[in-house]
């Protein structure tokens, strides 16, 4: 043990114990809003009807203790199809928000990409959630499978 100038070995040892008892900084917290499910292959034949398109969706859940406003947050895929949340899109603690591929009227719990084509690849894809500054908040990826995956 190296002595600290001006301190006895006992004082230096006591200082080392104090430093050892100081907790480390917490690891990065898990995202508060995160993907919880991806249904990337709507049931039945891919007919591209609005009903079929809306059966392809992602869910996002707020796992935190405060309401989160998603205004200007984005969801994108590997091919860079981008959905941008606009306006006052809030997710309360414990609440889930559905993002459907097809057309529809946005509500507090259901948002619509308004796409006429499927976004998510059945053979594998990744969804990326980014905040307005472009920071990646969460991802959900899959390979060919059953048509849906828990994220």
C-alpha positions in Angstrom: 0.0 0.0 0.0 1.3 3.5 -0.9 1.2 6.0 1.9 -0.5 9.3 1.2 2.0 12.1 2.2 1.3 13.4 5.6 -0.9 10.5 6.7 0.0 7.5 8.8 -0.5 4.0 7.3 -3.6 3.6 9.5 -5.2 6.8 8.1 -4.3 5.7 4.5 -5.9 2.3 5.1 -9.0 4.0 6.5 -9.2 6.3 3.5 -9.0 3.3 1.2 -11.9 1.6 3.0 -14.0 4.7 2.6 -13.3 4.9 -1.1 -14.1 1.2 -1.5 -17.5 1.7 0.2 -18.6 4.4 -2.2 -21.0 2.8 -4.7 -20.1 2.8 -8.3 -22.2 4.9 -10.6 -25.3 3.1 -11.7 -25.3 1.3 -15.1 -27.3 2.8 -17.9 -30.9 2.4 -17.0 -33.1 0.3 -19.3 -35.2 2.3 -21.7 -38.4 3.6 -20.2 -40.3 3.3 -23.4 -39.4 0.1 -25.2 -40.8 -2.4 -27.8 -42.8 -5.1 -26.2 -44.1 -7.1 -29.2 -43.7 -7.2 -33.0 -46.3 -8.9 -35.1 -44.3 -8.9 -38.4 -46.5 -11.4 -40.4 -50.2 -10.6 -40.2 -52.4 -13.7 -39.9 -53.5 -15.3 -43.2 -52.5 -14.5 -46.7 -50.7 -11.2 -47.3 -53.5 -9.5 -49.3 -52.3 -5.9 -48.7 -55.9 -5.0 -47.6 -56.0 -2.4 -44.8 -57.2 -5.1 -42.4 -54.2 -7.2 -43.2 -51.8 -4.3 -43.0 -53.1 -3.2 -39.6 -52.7 -6.8 -38.3 -48.9 -6.1 -38.7 -47.9 -3.9 -35.8 -45.5 -3.1 -33.0 -46.3 -2.4 -29.4 -44.4 0.0 -27.2 -44.7 0.0 -23.5 -43.8 2.7 -20.9 -42.1 0.8 -18.1 -41.2 3.9 -16.2 -43.0 5.9 -13.5 -43.7 9.1 -15.6 -45.6 9.8 -18.7 -43.5 10.1 -21.8 -44.3 12.3 -24.8 -43.1 10.6 -28.1 -43.4 13.8 -30.2 -40.7 13.6 -32.9 -39.6 10.1 -31.8 -39.1 7.7 -34.7 -39.5 4.0 -35.5 -37.6 2.6 -38.4 -36.6 -0.7 -40.0 -33.5 -1.9 -41.7 -34.6 -0.6 -45.1 -35.1 2.8 -43.5 -38.9 3.0 -43.6 -39.5 5.7 -41.0 -42.5 6.6 -38.9 -42.4 9.8 -36.9 -44.7 10.4 -34.0 -46.1 13.9 -34.3 -48.1 16.0 -31.9 -48.9 15.2 -28.3 -48.4 11.4 -28.3 -48.1 10.5 -24.6 -47.7 7.1 -23.0 -48.6 6.8 -19.4 -46.7 4.6 -16.9 -47.5 1.0 -17.6 -49.5 1.8 -20.8 -49.0 0.2 -24.2 -49.2 2.0 -27.6 -49.8 0.1 -30.8 -48.2 1.2 -34.1 -50.1 -0.4 -37.0 -48.7 -0.5 -40.5 -51.9 0.4 -42.4 -54.3 3.3 -42.4 -56.5 4.4 -39.6 -57.5 7.2 -37.2 -54.9 7.9 -34.5 -56.0 7.5 -30.9 -54.3 7.7 -27.6 -53.4 4.0 -27.8 -53.3 3.2 -31.5 -51.2 5.0 -34.1 -51.2 4.3 -37.9 -48.2 4.3 -40.3 -50.6 4.9 -43.2 -48.6 2.6 -45.4 -50.1 0.7 -48.4 -47.3 -1.9 -48.1 -46.0 -4.1 -45.4 -43.1 -2.6 -43.5 -41.7 -5.6 -41.5 -40.0 -8.4 -43.3 -41.3 -11.9 -42.5 -37.8 -13.4 -43.1 -36.1 -11.1 -40.6 -35.9 -7.4 -39.7 -35.1 -5.0 -36.9 -37.2 -2.2 -35.5 -35.3 0.8 -34.1 -36.8 3.4 -31.7 -35.1 6.7 -31.6 -35.7 9.9 -29.6 -35.9 13.4 -31.3 -32.1 13.8 -30.9 -31.5 10.5 -32.9 -30.4 8.5 -29.9 -31.3 4.9 -30.2 -33.6 4.0 -27.3 -34.5 0.4 -28.1 -34.4 -2.3 -30.8 -36.4 -5.4 -31.5 -35.1 -7.9 -34.0 -36.2 -11.2 -35.4 -35.4 -13.9 -38.0 -38.0 -16.0 -39.9 -40.3 -17.5 -37.3 -43.9 -17.7 -36.1 -44.9 -14.2 -37.3 -44.6 -12.4 -33.9 -42.0 -12.0 -31.3 -41.8 -10.6 -27.8 -39.2 -7.9 -27.6 
